[in-house]
Amino acid sequence: MKKLKALFYKHHRIIGIVLFIPLFLTAVTGVLAIIFEEVFDNRELAKLMIEIHTMDILGIEDIYCVIVGIGMIWLLVTGLVLSGIFPFKSKKPN
């Protein structure tokens, strides 16, 4: 079990580092899009933020959503396993 947790920890750390920038960019541009549209009434900047938010600006919006979604599910699963919420009992010989 310790080997499995070590493997999950390793992959959790790597995927977390890789997904940090896309997730941070998505969060920031999502918030900025709302602020530009609702507070400053600037629809052009809001549209640009949404294009960056969805990666439509680079033309990779479909694959971007899938990669970030799968990465988030992986981080959730590995994080739950590493947290100890689901205790795994190893079989001990009597």
N, C-alpha and C positions, 0 to 999 in steps of 0.2 A: 504493500500500500504506500510505503514511503517513496518508492520509485515512481509510482503513478502521480503522487502529489508533487514531487520534484519536477516531473515532466509537465504537469499542468501549470505549475508556477513558472517554468521556463517559457512555455507558450503564451501564458497570460501576460507576462512581462513584454515579450516581443510584440505580440499583437497590440497591446496597449500603447507601446511606443510608436508603432506604425500608424495606428489610428488616431493618435493625439491630434495631429495637425488637421486631418479632415473633419474630425468632430469639433474641434475648437473653431475652425473656419465656419462650419455649419451653424454652430450656436451663435457666434458673433454676427454673422451676416443675417441670420434669422431675426435677431433682436434689432439690428440696425435697420432692416427693411421695415419693421413695424414702426420704429421711431421716425424714420424719414417720411413714411406715408402718413402716419397719424399726427405726429407732433409738428413736423416742419412742412407738411403738405407738399413734399417734393416727390412726385411720382416717378420721375426719371431716375433718381438715385435709388428709390425703393425697388424699381424694376431691375436695376443693375445688381443690387444686393440679392434679389431673388435669383437672378441668373448665376451669380457666384454661389449662392446657397445650394442650388440644385446642380451645379457644374454644367449648366446649359451653355455657359460662356465658352467652354472648351469642347462642347459636343459629346461629353461622356456621361450625360445625366443618367442613362439607363444602367450602365455597368457600375457607376459610382454608388447609386442607391443599393444595388445588390451587394457590393463589396462591403460597404459600411454596415449594412444590415446584418450580413453574416458575421462580420467582425464583432458587432455588438452582442449578438447571440452567443458567440464563442466566449467573449469576455464575461457575460452574465453566467454562463454555465461553469466556466472554470473558476470564477470568483465565488460562486456558491459552494463549489466543492472545496475550495481552499479555505473558506470561512469556517468550516466545521459544522455548518447547519445540519448536514447529512452525515452523521457519524457512521463510518464503515468499521464494522467489527471484524477483525481478523480471526481466523479459526486457530485456536491454540490447542496443541495436542495435550491430552490429559495425562 
